[in-house]
């Protein structure tokens, strides 16, 4: 018989923050800046191609990035404009 109980949801962010130190913060800031240089213009291009303002693409990329980071299931998950 299959159990109908769902596995409890726990964002991986909680596990990733355990043991987080200054060295990882500096590395993550560098990685974030690098991704931003590529992802934000790409989000603007997708917005223009979709017929909306580039600003809407930037806002969408930022909001989606935070949601994917906070609720994502893997520390190596690809999210954002290139994730599709």
DSSP file (Angstrom, degrees, kcal/mol; ACC not computed):
  #  RESIDUE AA STRUCTURE BP1 BP2  ACC     N-H-->O    O-->H-N    N-H-->O    O-->H-N    TCO  KAPPA ALPHA  PHI   PSI    X-CA   Y-CA   Z-CA
    1    1 A X              0   0    0      0, 0.0     2,-0.4     0, 0.0     0, 0.0   0.000 360.0 360.0 360.0 135.7    0.0    0.0    0.0
    2    2 A X        -     0   0    0      1,-0.0     2,-0.2     2,-0.0     0, 0.0  -0.686 360.0-123.6 -86.8 131.7    1.3    3.4   -0.9
    3    3 A X        -     0   0    0     -2,-0.4    -1,-0.0     1,-0.1     0, 0.0  -0.517  10.6-153.6 -73.9 140.1    1.5    6.0    1.8
    4    4 A X        +     0   0    0     -2,-0.2     2,-0.2     2,-0.1    -1,-0.1   0.376  58.0 115.2 -95.9   3.8   -0.4    9.2    1.1
    5    5 A X        -     0   0    0      1,-0.1     2,-0.3     3,-0.0    -2,-0.1  -0.544  62.4-132.8 -75.2 138.5    1.7   11.4    3.4
    6    6 A X        -     0   0    0     -2,-0.2     2,-0.3     1,-0.1    -2,-0.1  -0.625  23.2-105.9 -88.3 149.2    3.8   14.0    1.6
    7    7 A X        -     0   0    0     -2,-0.3    -1,-0.1     1,-0.1     2,-0.1  -0.580  45.5-105.6 -70.2 131.8    7.4   14.6    2.4
    8    8 A X        -     0   0    0     -2,-0.3     2,-0.4     1,-0.1    -1,-0.1  -0.358  33.7-119.9 -63.6 136.4    7.8   17.8    4.4
    9    9 A X        +     0   0    0     -2,-0.1     2,-0.4    -3,-0.0    -1,-0.1  -0.625  36.7 170.6 -80.4 129.6    9.1   20.7    2.5
   10   10 A X        -     0   0    0     -2,-0.4     5,-0.1    61,-0.1    61,-0.0  -0.913  31.5-128.5-139.9 110.1   12.4   22.1    3.7
   11   11 A X    >>  -     0   0    0     -2,-0.4     3,-1.3     1,-0.2     4,-0.5  -0.306  14.4-131.6 -58.8 139.6   14.2   24.7    1.6
   12   12 A X  H 3> S+     0   0    0     60,-1.3     4,-2.5     1,-0.3     3,-0.2   0.661  98.2  81.4 -66.5 -15.8   17.9   23.8    1.0
   13   13 A X  H 3> S+     0   0    0     57,-0.5     4,-1.9    59,-0.3    -1,-0.3   0.872  86.3  56.8 -57.8 -37.3   18.8   27.4    1.9
   14   14 A X  H <> S+     0   0    0     -3,-1.3     4,-0.5     1,-0.2    -1,-0.2   0.905 110.9  42.3 -61.9 -41.2   18.5   26.4    5.6
   15   15 A X  H >< S+     0   0    0     -4,-0.5     3,-0.6    -3,-0.2    -1,-0.2   0.864 111.9  54.8 -72.5 -36.1   21.1   23.6    5.1
   16   16 A X  H 3< S+     0   0    0     -4,-2.5    -2,-0.2     1,-0.2    -1,-0.2   0.818 103.7  55.2 -68.6 -30.3   23.3   25.8    3.0
   17   17 A X  H >< S+     0   0    0     -4,-1.9     3,-1.8    -5,-0.2     2,-0.4   0.673  82.6 101.4 -78.5 -15.9   23.5   28.6    5.6
   18   18 A X  T << S+     0   0    0     -3,-0.6     3,-0.1    -4,-0.5    -3,-0.0  -0.565  98.4   7.1 -68.9 123.5   24.8   26.2    8.3
   19   19 A X  T 3  S+     0   0    0     -2,-0.4     2,-0.3     1,-0.3    -1,-0.3   0.625  89.8 159.3  79.9  13.5   28.5   26.7    8.5
   20   20 A X    <   +     0   0    0     -3,-1.8    -1,-0.3     4,-0.1     2,-0.2  -0.539  15.9 177.5 -72.5 130.2   28.4   29.7    6.2
   21   21 A X     >  -     0   0    0     -2,-0.3     4,-1.9    -3,-0.1     5,-0.1  -0.689  44.8 -90.9-129.0-179.4   31.5   31.9    6.7
   22   22 A X  H  > S+     0   0    0      1,-0.2     4,-2.4    -2,-0.2     5,-0.2   0.851 120.1  57.2 -62.9 -37.6   33.2   35.0    5.4
   23   23 A X  H  > S+     0   0    0      1,-0.2     4,-2.0     2,-0.2    -1,-0.2   0.917 109.2  44.9 -61.9 -44.5   35.2   33.2    2.8
   24   24 A X  H  > S+     0   0    0      2,-0.2     4,-2.6     1,-0.2    -1,-0.2   0.861 110.3  56.0 -67.5 -34.9   32.1   31.7    1.2
   25   25 A X  H  X S+     0   0    0     -4,-1.9     4,-2.3     2,-0.2    -2,-0.2   0.933 108.1  47.1 -61.9 -46.2   30.4   35.1    1.4
   26   26 A X  H  X S+     0   0    0     -4,-2.4     4,-2.0     1,-0.2    -2,-0.2   0.911 113.8  48.0 -62.5 -42.7   33.3   36.7   -0.6
   27   27 A X  H  X S+     0   0    0     -4,-2.0     4,-2.2     1,-0.2    -1,-0.2   0.895 112.0  49.7 -64.3 -40.2   33.2   33.9   -3.1
   28   28 A X  H  X S+     0   0    0     -4,-2.6     4,-2.6     2,-0.2    -2,-0.2   0.855 108.1  52.9 -69.0 -34.9   29.4   34.1   -3.5
   29   29 A X  H  X S+     0   0    0     -4,-2.3     4,-2.3     2,-0.2     5,-0.2   0.929 110.6  47.8 -64.9 -44.3   29.5   37.9   -4.0
   30   30 A X  H  X S+     0   0    0     -4,-2.0     4,-1.9     1,-0.2    -2,-0.2   0.910 113.7  47.2 -61.7 -42.0   32.0   37.4   -6.8
   31   31 A X  H  X S+     0   0    0     -4,-2.2     4,-2.6     1,-0.2    -2,-0.2   0.901 110.9  52.2 -66.0 -40.9   29.9   34.7   -8.4
   32   32 A X  H  X S+     0   0    0     -4,-2.6     4,-2.4     1,-0.2    -2,-0.2   0.892 109.2  48.8 -63.1 -40.8   26.8   36.9   -8.0
   33   33 A X  H  X S+     0   0    0     -4,-2.3     4,-1.9     2,-0.2    -1,-0.2   0.903 111.6  50.2 -65.6 -40.4   28.4   39.8   -9.8
   34   34 A X  H  X S+     0   0    0     -4,-1.9     4,-1.0     2,-0.2    -2,-0.2   0.932 112.9  45.5 -63.2 -46.0   29.6   37.6  -12.6
   35   35 A X  H  X S+     0   0    0     -4,-2.6     4,-3.8     1,-0.2     3,-0.5   0.895 110.4  55.2 -64.7 -39.6   26.1   36.1  -13.1
   36   36 A X  H  X S+     0   0    0     -4,-2.4     4,-1.7     1,-0.2     5,-0.4   0.864 100.9  57.9 -62.2 -36.9   24.5   39.5  -12.9
   37   37 A X  H  < S+     0   0    0     -4,-1.9     4,-0.3     1,-0.2    -1,-0.2   0.838 120.2  29.9 -62.2 -32.3   26.7   40.8  -15.7
   38   38 A X  H  X S+     0   0    0     -4,-1.0     4,-1.4    -3,-0.5    -2,-0.2   0.876 121.1  48.4 -91.8 -45.6   25.4   38.0  -17.9
   39   39 A X  H  X S+     0   0    0     -4,-3.8     4,-2.7     1,-0.2     5,-0.2   0.869 104.8  54.9 -72.8 -39.4   21.8   37.5  -16.6
   40   40 A X  H  X S+     0   0    0     -4,-1.7     4,-2.2    -5,-0.3    -1,-0.2   0.937 110.7  44.0 -66.5 -45.9   20.5   41.0  -16.4
   41   41 A X  H  > S+     0   0    0     -5,-0.4     4,-2.3    -4,-0.3    -1,-0.2   0.887 114.5  52.0 -62.7 -34.4   21.2   41.9  -20.0
   42   42 A X  H  X S+     0   0    0     -4,-1.4     4,-2.4     2,-0.2    -2,-0.2   0.906 108.6  49.9 -65.8 -40.9   19.8   38.5  -21.0
   43   43 A X  H  X S+     0   0    0     -4,-2.7     4,-2.0     2,-0.2    -2,-0.2   0.887 110.4  50.9 -64.0 -38.7   16.6   39.2  -19.0
   44   44 A X  H  X S+     0   0    0     -4,-2.2     4,-2.4     2,-0.2    -2,-0.2   0.908 109.7  50.1 -63.7 -41.5   16.3   42.6  -20.7
   45   45 A X  H  X S+     0   0    0     -4,-2.3     4,-2.5     1,-0.2    -2,-0.2   0.901 109.8  50.1 -65.2 -41.0   16.7   40.9  -24.1
   46   46 A X  H  X S+     0   0    0     -4,-2.4     4,-1.4     2,-0.2    -1,-0.2   0.888 110.3  51.4 -63.8 -38.0   14.0   38.4  -23.3
   47   47 A X  H  X>S+     0   0    0     -4,-2.0     5,-2.5     2,-0.2     4,-0.5   0.934 111.2  46.4 -64.0 -46.2   11.7   41.2  -22.2
   48   48 A X  H ><5S+     0   0    0     -4,-2.4     3,-1.2     1,-0.2    -2,-0.2   0.917 111.8  51.3 -62.4 -43.1   12.2   43.1  -25.4
   49   49 A X  H 3<5S+     0   0    0     -4,-2.5    -1,-0.2     1,-0.3    -2,-0.2   0.779 109.1  52.2 -64.7 -25.6   11.6   40.0  -27.5
   50   50 A X  H 3<5S-     0   0    0     -4,-1.4    -1,-0.3    -3,-0.2    -2,-0.2   0.517 120.6-109.1 -88.2  -5.8    8.4   39.4  -25.5
   51   51 A X  T <<5S+     0   0    0     -3,-1.2     2,-0.2    -4,-0.5    -3,-0.2   0.681  80.8 109.9  88.9  18.5    7.1   42.9  -26.3
   52   52 A X  S   <S-     0   0    0     -5,-2.5    -1,-0.3    -6,-0.2    -2,-0.1  -0.705  76.2 -77.5-117.8 174.6    7.5   44.4  -22.8
   53   53 A X    >>  -     0   0    0     -2,-0.2     4,-1.1     1,-0.1     3,-0.8  -0.372  35.4-122.9 -70.2 147.4    9.8   47.0  -21.4
   54   54 A X  H 3> S+     0   0    0      1,-0.2     4,-1.9     2,-0.2     3,-0.2   0.831 111.1  63.5 -58.0 -32.5   13.4   46.0  -20.4
   55   55 A X  H 3> S+     0   0    0      1,-0.2     4,-2.4     2,-0.2    -1,-0.2   0.864  98.4  54.5 -61.2 -35.3   12.7   47.2  -16.9
   56   56 A X  H <> S+     0   0    0     -3,-0.8     4,-2.3     1,-0.2    -1,-0.2   0.861 106.1  52.2 -67.2 -34.7   10.1   44.5  -16.5
   57   57 A X  H  X S+     0   0    0     -4,-1.1     4,-2.3     2,-0.2    -2,-0.2   0.891 109.4  49.4 -65.9 -39.8   12.6   41.9  -17.5
   58   58 A X  H  X S+     0   0    0     -4,-1.9     4,-2.3     2,-0.2    -2,-0.2   0.938 112.2  47.1 -64.8 -46.9   15.0   43.1  -14.9
   59   59 A X  H  X S+     0   0    0     -4,-2.4     4,-2.7     1,-0.2     5,-0.3   0.918 112.7  50.0 -61.6 -43.2   12.4   43.1  -12.1
   60   60 A X  H  X S+     0   0    0     -4,-2.3     4,-2.7     1,-0.2     5,-0.3   0.912 110.4  49.8 -61.8 -42.6   11.3   39.6  -13.2
   61   61 A X  H  X S+     0   0    0     -4,-2.3     4,-2.1     2,-0.2    -1,-0.2   0.890 113.1  46.6 -64.3 -39.4   14.8   38.3  -13.2
   62   62 A X  H  X S+     0   0    0     -4,-2.3     4,-2.1     2,-0.2    -2,-0.2   0.941 115.5  44.0 -69.3 -47.6   15.5   39.7   -9.7
   63   63 A X  H  X S+     0   0    0     -4,-2.7     4,-2.3     1,-0.2    -2,-0.2   0.936 116.4  47.1 -63.5 -46.2   12.3   38.4   -8.1
   64   64 A X  H  X S+     0   0    0     -4,-2.7     4,-2.9    -5,-0.3     5,-0.3   0.890 109.7  54.9 -63.5 -38.5   12.6   35.0   -9.8
   65   65 A X  H  X S+     0   0    0     -4,-2.1     4,-2.2    -5,-0.3    -1,-0.2   0.913 109.6  46.0 -61.0 -43.2   16.3   34.8   -8.7
   66   66 A X  H  X S+     0   0    0     -4,-2.1     4,-2.5     2,-0.2     5,-0.2   0.918 114.4  48.0 -65.5 -42.7   15.4   35.4   -5.1
   67   67 A X  H  X S+     0   0    0     -4,-2.3     4,-2.6     2,-0.2     5,-0.2   0.924 113.0  47.2 -64.9 -44.0   12.5   32.9   -5.2
   68   68 A X  H  X S+     0   0    0     -4,-2.9     4,-1.6     1,-0.2    -1,-0.2   0.904 114.5  47.7 -64.0 -40.8   14.6   30.2   -6.9
   69   69 A X  H  < S+     0   0    0     -4,-2.2    -2,-0.2    -5,-0.3    -1,-0.2   0.907 117.1  41.7 -66.8 -41.4   17.5   30.8   -4.4
   70   70 A X  H  < S+     0   0    0     -4,-2.5   -57,-0.5    -5,-0.2    -2,-0.2   0.859 129.2  26.1 -75.7 -35.7   15.2   30.7   -1.4
   71   71 A X  H  < S+     0   0    0     -4,-2.6    -2,-0.2    -5,-0.2    -3,-0.2   0.439  90.6 122.5-110.7  -1.0   13.0   27.8   -2.4
   72   72 A X     <  -     0   0    0     -4,-1.6   -60,-1.3    -5,-0.2   -59,-0.3  -0.156  56.2-139.9 -65.4 158.9   15.2   25.8   -4.7
   73   73 A X  S    S+     0   0    0    -62,-0.1     2,-0.3   -61,-0.1    -1,-0.1   0.456  77.2  44.6-100.5  -1.4   16.0   22.2   -4.1
   74   74 A X    >   -     0   0    0      1,-0.1     3,-1.1     4,-0.0    -1,-0.1  -0.999  64.3-138.5-146.1 144.7   19.7   22.1   -5.0
   75   75 A X  T 3  S+     0   0    0     -2,-0.3    -1,-0.1     1,-0.2    -3,-0.0   0.626 110.4  45.8 -76.7 -11.3   22.8   24.2   -4.4
   76   76 A X  T 3  S+     0   0    0      2,-0.1    -1,-0.2    -3,-0.0     2,-0.1   0.101  83.7 136.0-114.5  20.6   23.9   23.6   -8.0
   77   77 A X    <   -     0   0    0     -3,-1.1     2,-0.5    -9,-0.1    -5,-0.0  -0.431  52.9-131.2 -70.3 140.1   20.5   24.3   -9.6
   78   78 A X        +     0   0    0     -2,-0.1     2,-0.3     5,-0.1    -1,-0.1  -0.837  37.7 164.9 -92.1 125.2   20.3   26.5  -12.7
   79   79 A X        +     0   0    0     -2,-0.5     3,-0.3     5,-0.0     2,-0.2  -0.958  28.9  44.7-139.1 157.7   17.7   29.3  -12.3
   80   80 A X  S >> S-     0   0    0     -2,-0.3     3,-1.4     1,-0.2     4,-0.6  -0.683 108.0 -26.0 107.8-163.4   16.9   32.5  -14.1
   81   81 A X  G >4 S+     0   0    0      1,-0.3     3,-0.5    -2,-0.2    -1,-0.2   0.825 138.7  47.0 -59.0 -33.8   16.8   33.3  -17.8
   82   82 A X  G 34 S+     0   0    0     -3,-0.3    -1,-0.3     1,-0.2    -2,-0.1   0.597  93.2  81.1 -84.3  -9.4   19.2   30.6  -18.8
   83   83 A X  G <4        0   0    0     -3,-1.4    -1,-0.2     1,-0.3    -2,-0.2   0.789 360.0 360.0 -67.3 -28.4   17.4   28.0  -16.7
   84   84 A X    <<        0   0    0     -4,-0.6    -1,-0.3    -3,-0.5    -2,-0.1   0.505 360.0 360.0 -70.2 360.0   14.7   27.3  -19.3
